[in-house]
Amino acid sequence: MSGHHLLLGISGPELTADESSLFEKLQPAGYILFTRNIVSAEQTRALTDSLRALHAIDPIIAIDQEGGRVTRTKEIAPALPSANELSAHNDMGSSATAGILTADLLRLLGFNLNFGPVLDLDHHPDKQNALRGRCWGRDSQHVINHAGMWNRWMRKRSILSCGKHFPACGRALSDPHHDLPVSGASKSELLAEDVIPYTALMPELDSIMLAHVLFPEFDPELPSSLSPRVIRDFLRGQLGFDKHLVLTDDLDMGAIADRFPDNTDVTAALEAGNDIAMICHKVERAEDAAKRIAKLSPHVLQDSDKRLERFHKKLPGPIPWSQEKWDKTCGDIETLRSEVPTLDSPESVESSPVADY
C-alpha cells in the first residue's frame, strides 16, 4: 500500500484504536483537523502530538483557519477578522497582525500547515458559492497586498501556507460542497485576473490547493482538481509551479464524490499532477485508495515523491505548550478583533457546510 500521497481527516477529538492502527500502517502524508476534533486547547495539542507519534518523520498537520466564519478553533479561542473584513479595513498592519496571530495560535496547538490564504477573486459576492466573506476582494492587486501580507507574516511565524482555490473558485456560481460548478472563463481571462495573485506570490506560497470547478475552455470533461490540462500543463508547465506541493480540495465534497465512485477520484487526482489527494470525511476508503495508488506506474509519482520529501523536510517542528502564551495570543486576537470593523455576517443567508466543519 502507498498512503503517503493521502491527507486524511479524523473522526473525533481523540484517535480511536482503529484509526491509530490504520494511520500507522498507511503512513499518510498528513492530517486535517476540523471543529469536530477540537474541544479544548490542551486536548487539541494532545491530539496533534499523538498523530506525530505515529510517524518516523513529522506528518503534515493541517487546518482551515482563515478567520471569520472559517475558524476551526471558534469553540476554544476568539475568531480573527475575516479576509473581507481585513480587506475592507485596508490597513496593512492589521493584515500582518492577523497572520502573526493565526500562526501563533496554530503553533501552540501543534499545527504546521494552514490552508490559506484564499486567493480567489470575489467575482460573485452575492452568490452562494461557499466563498462569501472569505475573499480578500475583487481586485487582484488588492488581494496580493493584503493576502500576501497575511501569508508573509504567518510564514515568518513558522506556519506553512497554501494558496487556494486554483485557478479560480471565485468564478463558481454554486457551492462545490453540493455540486460541480461550471465556469465559462477562458485561459486568457484567468491569466488577466484570477491567476495574478498566484504568480505574484509564487515565491511565498508553500503549496497550492485545486478548485473543484469545471472550466470547459480548459478541459470539457474533468474538473480542475482532476485535470492534467489544468495541473500539469497550466499550473506546473506554463506558470512554473513545478516545485510546489499541489493538492486537491476535499474529495468527499459533492462536486467530486457524486461523480467518481470507488476511489477513482484519488488515482485521477495523482495522475493529473496533484501530490496529495485529500479525504476529509470518508476515511474508511483510505486503505483501498492506498492500494490503488500503489498500482500506479512509478513514473506517475516520481516527481511527486521528491516534492513530498522536500516538503516534509521544511515542516516546522512543534513548540512547547504554554498556557501563558495561549492566553496572551487569545487576548491579542480580541484586541485586533475590536480594532477591525465587523461586517454583516453572511452566515444567515448561506448554507455552505464550509463554516460548520
C-alpha positions as CSV (number, residue, x, y, z in Angstrom):
1,M,0.0,0.0,0.0
2,S,1.0,3.6,-0.6
3,G,-0.6,6.1,1.8
4,H,2.0,8.8,1.7
5,H,0.0,10.6,-1.1
6,L,-3.1,10.9,1.1
7,L,-4.1,13.6,3.6
8,L,-6.8,12.3,5.9
9,G,-9.5,13.6,8.3
10,I,-10.1,12.2,11.8
11,S,-13.4,11.3,13.3
12,G,-13.3,13.0,16.7
13,P,-11.3,14.7,19.5
14,E,-9.2,11.6,20.2
15,L,-7.7,8.9,17.9
16,T,-9.6,5.6,18.0
17,A,-7.7,2.4,18.2
18,D,-8.8,1.6,14.6
19,E,-7.6,5.0,13.4
20,S,-4.2,4.6,15.1
21,S,-3.8,1.2,13.6
22,L,-4.8,2.4,10.1
23,F,-2.7,5.5,10.2
24,E,0.4,3.7,11.5
25,K,0.0,1.2,8.6
26,L,-0.7,3.7,5.8
27,Q,1.7,6.4,6.9
28,P,-0.3,9.2,5.2
29,A,1.3,12.5,4.2
30,G,-0.7,14.0,7.0
31,Y,-4.0,15.0,8.5
32,I,-6.5,17.8,8.6
33,L,-8.4,18.7,11.7
34,F,-11.9,20.3,11.9
35,T,-14.2,21.7,14.6
36,R,-15.3,18.1,15.4
37,N,-11.7,17.4,16.5
38,I,-11.3,20.5,18.7
39,V,-12.7,20.5,22.3
40,S,-10.0,22.4,24.2
41,A,-6.5,23.7,23.6
42,E,-4.9,21.0,25.7
43,Q,-6.9,18.3,24.1
44,T,-6.1,19.5,20.6
45,R,-2.4,19.7,21.4
46,A,-2.6,16.1,22.7
47,L,-4.3,15.0,19.5
48,T,-1.6,16.6,17.3
49,D,1.1,15.1,19.4
50,S,-0.5,11.7,19.2
51,L,-0.6,12.0,15.4
52,R,3.1,12.9,15.3
53,A,3.9,9.8,17.4
54,L,2.6,7.5,14.7
55,H,5.3,8.7,12.2
56,A,9.1,8.5,11.9
57,I,9.1,11.9,10.3
58,D,6.7,14.7,11.1
59,P,3.5,14.5,9.2
60,I,1.6,17.4,7.8
61,I,-0.9,18.5,10.4
62,A,-3.2,21.0,8.7
63,I,-6.3,23.1,9.3
64,D,-8.5,25.6,7.6
65,Q,-8.0,28.7,9.7
66,E,-8.9,31.7,7.6
67,G,-10.6,33.9,10.2
68,G,-14.2,34.9,10.3
69,R,-16.7,32.0,9.8
70,V,-14.0,29.6,8.7
71,T,-12.3,29.4,12.1
72,R,-12.0,25.8,13.3
73,T,-10.9,26.9,16.8
74,K,-14.0,29.1,17.4
75,E,-15.1,26.9,20.3
76,I,-11.9,27.4,22.2
77,A,-10.5,30.8,21.1
78,P,-11.7,34.1,19.7
79,A,-12.0,34.3,15.9
80,L,-9.8,36.6,14.0
81,P,-11.4,39.0,11.5
82,S,-12.3,37.5,8.1
83,A,-10.5,38.2,4.9
84,N,-13.2,40.5,3.6
85,E,-13.2,42.5,6.9
86,L,-9.4,42.9,6.9
87,S,-9.6,43.9,3.2
88,A,-12.3,46.5,3.8
89,H,-10.4,47.8,6.8
90,N,-7.5,48.3,4.3
91,D,-4.7,48.5,6.9
92,M,-1.6,46.5,6.1
93,G,-0.6,46.4,9.7
94,S,-3.8,44.7,10.7
95,S,-3.5,42.1,7.9
96,A,0.1,41.4,9.1
97,T,-1.0,41.1,12.7
98,A,-3.8,38.7,11.7
99,G,-1.2,36.5,10.0
100,I,1.0,36.6,13.1
101,L,-1.7,35.7,15.5
102,T,-3.1,33.0,13.2
103,A,0.3,31.3,13.2
104,D,1.0,31.8,17.0
105,L,-2.3,30.1,17.9
106,L,-1.8,27.2,15.5
107,R,1.8,26.6,16.5
108,L,0.7,26.2,20.2
109,L,-1.9,23.6,19.1
110,G,0.7,21.6,17.1
111,F,-0.2,22.5,13.5
112,N,2.3,23.1,10.8
113,L,0.2,23.9,7.7
114,N,-2.7,26.3,7.3
115,F,-4.9,26.0,4.2
116,G,-4.8,29.7,3.4
117,P,-4.7,32.3,2.1
118,V,-7.8,32.3,-0.1
119,L,-6.6,33.8,-3.4
120,D,-10.0,33.6,-5.2
121,L,-11.1,36.9,-6.6
122,D,-14.6,37.7,-5.4
123,H,-16.4,37.8,-8.8
124,H,-19.8,36.9,-7.3
125,P,-20.1,38.2,-3.8
126,D,-23.8,37.6,-3.7
127,K,-23.8,34.0,-4.9
128,Q,-23.8,31.0,-2.6
129,N,-20.6,29.6,-3.9
130,A,-19.1,28.8,-0.4
131,L,-16.8,31.9,-0.6
132,R,-19.0,34.7,1.0
133,G,-16.8,36.6,3.5
134,R,-13.7,34.5,2.7
135,C,-12.2,36.5,-0.2
136,W,-9.8,39.5,0.1
137,G,-11.5,41.3,-2.7
138,R,-12.2,41.6,-6.5
139,D,-9.1,43.5,-7.5
140,S,-6.0,41.3,-8.0
141,Q,-3.5,43.9,-6.7
142,H,-5.6,44.4,-3.5
143,V,-5.6,40.6,-2.9
144,I,-1.9,40.5,-3.5
145,N,-1.3,43.3,-1.0
146,H,-3.4,42.0,1.9
147,A,-3.4,38.2,1.4
148,G,0.3,38.5,0.7
149,M,0.9,40.4,3.9
150,W,-1.2,37.9,5.9
151,N,0.6,35.0,4.3
152,R,4.1,36.5,4.7
153,W,3.7,37.0,8.5
154,M,2.1,33.7,9.1
155,R,5.1,32.0,7.4
156,K,7.5,34.2,9.4
157,R,6.0,32.7,12.5
158,S,6.6,29.1,11.1
159,I,3.2,28.0,9.8
160,L,3.4,26.9,6.1
161,S,0.8,28.2,3.7
162,C,-1.5,27.0,0.9
163,G,-2.9,29.3,-1.7
164,K,-6.4,28.3,-2.8
165,H,-8.5,27.5,-4.8
166,F,-6.6,27.4,-8.1
167,P,-7.3,28.5,-10.8
168,A,-10.5,30.5,-9.8
169,C,-13.1,29.2,-7.4
170,G,-14.4,32.8,-7.3
171,R,-15.8,32.2,-10.8
172,A,-18.1,29.5,-9.4
173,L,-21.8,30.2,-9.3
174,S,-22.7,27.3,-7.0
175,D,-21.2,25.6,-4.0
176,P,-18.8,22.7,-4.8
177,H,-19.7,21.1,-1.4
178,H,-23.0,20.3,-3.1
179,D,-22.4,20.1,-6.8
180,L,-19.8,20.7,-9.5
181,P,-19.8,24.4,-10.6
182,V,-19.1,25.3,-14.2
183,S,-17.3,28.4,-15.4
184,G,-17.0,29.6,-19.0
185,A,-13.9,31.6,-18.3
186,S,-11.1,31.2,-20.8
187,K,-7.4,30.8,-20.1
188,S,-6.8,34.4,-21.3
189,E,-9.5,35.7,-18.8
190,L,-7.9,33.8,-15.9
191,L,-4.5,35.0,-16.8
192,A,-5.7,38.6,-17.0
193,E,-7.1,38.5,-13.4
194,D,-7.5,35.4,-11.3
195,V,-4.1,33.8,-11.7
196,I,-2.2,37.0,-11.0
197,P,-2.2,36.6,-7.2
198,Y,-0.7,33.1,-7.6
199,T,2.1,34.1,-9.9
200,A,2.9,37.3,-7.8
201,L,3.0,35.3,-4.6
202,M,4.7,32.2,-6.0
203,P,7.9,32.6,-4.0
204,E,6.0,32.9,-0.8
205,L,3.5,30.1,-1.2
206,D,4.4,26.6,0.1
207,S,1.5,24.8,-1.6
208,I,-1.5,25.2,-3.9
209,M,-5.0,23.7,-3.5
210,L,-7.0,23.0,-6.6
211,A,-10.7,24.1,-7.0
212,H,-13.5,21.6,-7.7
213,V,-14.7,23.7,-10.7
214,L,-15.2,22.7,-14.3
215,F,-13.7,25.1,-16.9
216,P,-14.8,23.7,-20.3
217,E,-12.5,26.1,-22.1
218,F,-9.6,24.2,-20.4
219,D,-11.0,20.7,-20.1
220,P,-14.6,19.9,-21.1
221,E,-14.6,16.7,-19.1
222,L,-12.7,17.0,-15.9
223,P,-12.9,19.5,-13.0
224,S,-9.7,21.5,-12.5
225,S,-8.8,19.4,-9.4
226,L,-8.6,16.3,-11.5
227,S,-7.4,17.8,-14.9
228,P,-3.9,17.2,-16.3
229,R,-4.5,20.2,-18.6
230,V,-5.0,22.5,-15.6
231,I,-2.4,21.0,-13.3
232,R,0.4,19.5,-15.4
233,D,0.1,21.8,-18.4
234,F,-1.1,25.1,-17.0
235,L,-0.1,25.3,-13.3
236,R,3.1,23.4,-13.4
237,G,4.2,23.7,-17.1
238,Q,3.1,27.2,-18.1
239,L,3.1,29.0,-14.8
240,G,6.2,27.3,-13.4
241,F,4.7,25.9,-10.1
242,D,6.8,22.7,-10.6
243,K,8.4,22.8,-7.2
244,H,5.3,23.5,-5.1
245,L,3.3,20.9,-3.3
246,V,-0.1,20.7,-5.0
247,L,-3.2,19.0,-3.5
248,T,-6.9,18.6,-4.1
249,D,-9.6,20.1,-2.1
250,D,-11.6,17.6,-0.1
251,L,-12.5,14.7,-2.5
252,D,-15.5,13.9,-0.3
253,M,-17.3,17.1,-1.5
254,G,-20.4,16.7,-3.6
255,A,-18.7,18.1,-6.7
256,I,-16.4,15.0,-6.8
257,A,-17.9,12.3,-4.7
258,D,-21.1,12.0,-6.7
259,R,-19.2,11.6,-10.0
260,F,-16.2,9.5,-9.2
261,P,-17.1,6.3,-7.2
262,D,-14.7,3.6,-6.0
263,N,-11.7,5.8,-5.3
264,T,-11.2,6.6,-9.0
265,D,-11.0,10.2,-7.9
266,V,-7.9,9.5,-5.9
267,T,-5.9,7.9,-8.7
268,A,-7.2,10.5,-11.2
269,A,-6.0,13.3,-8.9
270,L,-2.5,11.9,-8.7
271,E,-2.3,11.1,-12.4
272,A,-3.4,14.7,-13.1
273,G,-0.4,16.1,-11.2
274,N,-1.5,16.5,-7.6
275,D,0.9,15.4,-5.0
276,I,-1.8,14.7,-2.4
277,A,-5.4,13.6,-2.5
278,M,-7.4,14.8,0.4
279,I,-10.1,12.6,2.1
280,C,-11.6,14.5,4.9
281,H,-14.6,12.6,6.0
282,K,-15.0,9.2,4.5
283,V,-11.7,7.9,5.8
284,E,-12.9,4.3,5.7
285,R,-12.0,4.4,2.0
286,A,-8.3,5.3,2.6
287,E,-7.0,1.8,2.7
288,D,-8.5,0.9,-0.6
289,A,-7.3,4.2,-2.0
290,A,-3.7,3.5,-0.9
291,K,-3.9,0.1,-2.6
292,R,-4.9,1.7,-5.8
293,I,-2.2,4.3,-5.6
294,A,0.4,1.5,-5.1
295,K,-0.7,0.1,-8.5
296,L,0.1,3.4,-10.4
297,S,3.2,3.5,-12.5
298,P,6.3,4.7,-10.6
299,H,6.8,7.3,-13.4
300,V,3.5,8.9,-12.4
301,L,4.7,9.7,-8.9
302,Q,8.4,10.0,-9.1
303,D,8.4,13.8,-9.2
304,S,5.7,14.0,-6.6
305,D,7.7,11.8,-4.3
306,K,10.5,14.3,-4.5
307,R,8.2,17.2,-3.8
308,L,6.7,15.4,-0.8
309,E,10.2,14.6,0.6
310,R,11.2,18.3,0.3
311,F,8.0,19.5,1.9
312,H,8.3,17.2,4.9
313,K,11.8,18.4,5.5
314,K,10.7,22.0,5.8
315,L,7.8,21.4,8.1
316,P,8.4,23.3,11.3
317,G,8.6,21.1,14.4
318,P,6.3,21.6,17.4
319,I,6.9,24.2,20.1
320,P,6.3,23.6,23.8
321,W,2.7,24.1,25.1
322,S,2.3,27.3,27.2
323,Q,-0.9,28.3,28.8
324,E,0.6,31.8,29.3
325,K,1.3,32.2,25.6
326,W,-2.1,30.8,24.8
327,D,-3.9,33.3,27.0
328,K,-1.8,36.2,25.6
329,T,-2.5,35.1,22.0
330,C,-6.2,34.9,22.7
331,G,-6.1,38.4,24.3
332,D,-4.2,39.8,21.3
333,I,-6.8,38.3,18.9
334,E,-9.6,40.0,20.9
335,T,-7.7,43.3,20.7
336,L,-7.4,43.0,16.9
337,R,-11.0,42.0,16.6
338,S,-12.0,45.2,18.4
339,E,-10.0,47.3,16.0
340,V,-11.3,45.9,12.7
341,P,-15.0,46.7,12.0
342,T,-17.3,43.8,11.8
343,L,-19.2,43.4,8.5
344,D,-22.6,41.9,8.2
345,S,-22.3,38.1,8.6
346,P,-23.3,36.0,5.6
347,E,-24.0,33.0,7.7
348,S,-27.7,33.7,7.9
349,V,-28.1,33.5,4.2
350,E,-25.5,30.9,3.2
351,S,-25.9,27.2,3.8
352,S,-22.4,26.1,2.8
353,P,-21.0,23.3,5.1
354,V,-17.6,25.1,5.0
355,A,-18.4,27.1,8.1
356,D,-19.7,24.1,10.1
357,Y,-17.0,21.5,9.6
